[in-house]
């Protein structure tokens, strides 16, 4: 659950965005193997026709993974005390290759005219100005999630050959002081050359050595603070994991999103690591499978991925978040 973020989300009536998408050409197909009727799709064919491969196997494998459909949403309620207040919301599902938006609705009360912006990281940001008085935001979406499984073994990337857009995620940031962890990270996780195993070991170490404690940290808590205090929430687990990865020369970035299975339900923080030329999603706090997480925000740390930024005097009530898994549609075999 994301804590210490500045802001939340509110909804108003009468602005509906998006519509149910047209199924891929040929429709969904049922795996001809022993997949027990589940839907599986080739990892490398994330855009375009979804054709099952001859290598399709039961369960996620190097060739075939199951698509998950998630229903997500949030409700944000405010009382604007100043004449007006300016809001920036970062709660919409990303629409990159692993996430296909099936249905979406965003409403504001009272009705306002929002400005929509898409960032280079895939974040879909909405800005709005609200008058004094109650201000509500409601968001709901259905998203198909299809993420490639993490390979068993990944060799180290050459940092000097990384794309410049990736290289920035090797550098220290406000909440992830990776320069302070260089020696510690290599002592803890440097015994293997397998980069995938290093990241998995970081997640295991966090699970074994940190205590999940709501209220133990705040918006100023950094990875170094968490290392010393050995407690925190999902935001803190993710910051420390990112700092460890960067100290090992593994690019890593902060993720905010919706996640199935949280109790109590809230927004969730996790991280992505760049391994073998591709980004892979990890949840160091609750070990939620990557295909049960819908990404809404990416950044170097929580500074770049705040769910809401507010300018003006407002009071807010606790955010309400929903995330649920939806059974996939009946499989159809192309004729």
Secondary structure, 3 states (H helix, E strand, C coil): CCCCCCCCCCCECCCCCCCCCCCCCCCCCCCCCCCCCCCEEECCCCCCCCCCCCCCCCCCCCCEEECEEEEEEEEEEEEEEEEEEEEEECCCCCCCCCEEEEEEEEEEECCCCCEEEECCCCCEEEEEEEEEEEEEEEEEEEEEECCCCCCCCCCCCCHHHCCHHHHHHHCCCCCCCHHHCHHHHHHHHCCCCCHHHHHHHHHHHHHHHCEECCCCCCCCCCHHHHHHHCEECHHHHHHHHHHHHHHCCCCEEEEEEEECCCCCCCCEEEEEEEECCEEEEECCCCCCCHHHEEEEEEECCHHHHCCEEEECCEEECCCEEEEEEECCCCCCCCC
